[in-house]
Amino acid sequence: MKTYVKPFFALTIALVFASCGDKKPKEDFGKSAEEETVETTETAVDEVAADPLVAEGKTIFEGKGTCTACHKPDVKVVGPSLADISKIYKEQNASIVSFLKEEGKPLVDPSQYEVMKANFAITKAMSDDELKALEAYVLSY
């Protein structure tokens, strides 16, 4: 048994030191997810500062709408990210306002529609102007 312990120990030490060497940087074939997240967030922040409708939508999104419980700018939590929602609604030239009034079908993640249904009581109580501001904020991503 002793004859196996020394070579095993020596091999383990050698592997540990070999794995601690200089790591080669990965080739950059585009932006990293972190860079894209920062860029998307910065774009949205710029639009909030420039457009009062987007700023109002942000206030509703973060407050009265309670949207932040399920939606984040660039990460899917319970519901899809704002970036995903914006991308799909822009591609399909669809209305977020119609969806929030429960007049349009779910486009982004239909499997989450049942979860979203509970929030329609909140969004249906909003005025058309509030819903348009909320839509402008989401589409700013």
Secondary structure in CASP SS format (residue, H / E / C, confidence):
PFRMAT SS
TARGET T0000
AUTHOR 0000-0000-0000
METHOD secondary structure of the structure
MODEL  1
M C 1.00
K H 1.00
T H 1.00
Y H 1.00
V H 1.00
K H 1.00
P H 1.00
F H 1.00
F H 1.00
A H 1.00
L H 1.00
T H 1.00
I H 1.00
A H 1.00
L H 1.00
V H 1.00
F H 1.00
A H 1.00
S H 1.00
C C 1.00
G C 1.00
D C 1.00
K C 1.00
K C 1.00
P C 1.00
K C 1.00
E C 1.00
D C 1.00
F C 1.00
G C 1.00
K C 1.00
S C 1.00
A H 1.00
E H 1.00
E H 1.00
E H 1.00
T H 1.00
V H 1.00
E H 1.00
T H 1.00
T H 1.00
E H 1.00
T H 1.00
A H 1.00
V H 1.00
D H 1.00
E H 1.00
V H 1.00
A H 1.00
A H 1.00
D C 1.00
P H 1.00
L H 1.00
V H 1.00
A H 1.00
E H 1.00
G H 1.00
K H 1.00
T H 1.00
I H 1.00
F H 1.00
E H 1.00
G C 1.00
K C 1.00
G C 1.00
T C 1.00
C H 1.00
T H 1.00
A H 1.00
C C 1.00
H E 1.00
K C 1.00
P C 1.00
D C 1.00
V C 1.00
K E 1.00
V C 1.00
V C 1.00
G C 1.00
P C 1.00
S C 1.00
L H 1.00
A H 1.00
D H 1.00
I H 1.00
S H 1.00
K H 1.00
I H 1.00
Y H 1.00
K H 1.00
E H 1.00
Q C 1.00
N C 1.00
A C 1.00
S C 1.00
I H 1.00
V H 1.00
S H 1.00
F H 1.00
L H 1.00
K C 1.00
E C 1.00
E C 1.00
G C 1.00
K C 1.00
P C 1.00
L C 1.00
V C 1.00
D C 1.00
P H 1.00
S H 1.00
Q H 1.00
Y H 1.00
E H 1.00
V H 1.00
M H 1.00
K H 1.00
A C 1.00
N C 1.00
F H 1.00
A H 1.00
I H 1.00
T H 1.00
K H 1.00
A C 1.00
M C 1.00
S C 1.00
D H 1.00
D H 1.00
E H 1.00
L H 1.00
K H 1.00
A H 1.00
L H 1.00
E H 1.00
A H 1.00
Y H 1.00
V H 1.00
L H 1.00
S C 1.00
Y C 1.00
END
